[in-house]
Amino acid sequence: MASQTKKKGGSLLARKANEVRTKTEEELMKLDSIRPDDVLGLKMATKDYLCSPEANKYEIKFTRFKLRDLDSGHVLFEVTKPTGVELNQNVADEDAASNGRFVRYQFSKSFLQLKNVGATIEFTAGDLEITKFRMIERHYFRNRLLKSFDFDFGFVIPHSTNTVEHIYEFPVLTDSEVQEMIDNPYETKSDSFYFVNDRLVMHNKADYSYSA
């Protein structure tokens, strides 16, 4: 299965975010299950993971990842998982306790000038069918939300290999904001929350440097 999705994360999403009650990480950790509206209420990157690796009973595994600048067509980087090895997406450092769920990205400062980036993801599914597979990805600089993206994978059949390209329209940043992000590596962070049938099953985290 191959598809392409595009989410601007713009005014409609911002209005929706304003309608969602603010929630803290501590509140969410007490819930039996976490739903999309719960993470949309977060105002900063989480310190911990909101679910365990065992929550991924659907055996979703990411096997290829590619970033490209849509305006120039230039491939920023691409990595494919070798057989029997877990995929690490441009990792400079990884905490073993994160069980492969944390990625540290190192980009050049020119990355912050990009406007439209395509992220191609290939993933496999296990024995169970997957309904309403959805990712909410929220990017922060320090404790300020830069942009929230919302992508719908739809239905995934068991034992399938699937490819999807997500289209990211980057937020407009001022020159001072860009410089601040360059001067403060790894204070730009993201949380990627994956839901099946509106229940959290995977949570990945990343941080970013723009001084490579």
Summary of the structure (lengths in Angstrom):
residues: 212
radius of gyration: 16.6
end to end distance: 35.0
largest distance: 49.2
contacts: 592
relative contact order: 0.24
helix: 18%
strand: 42%
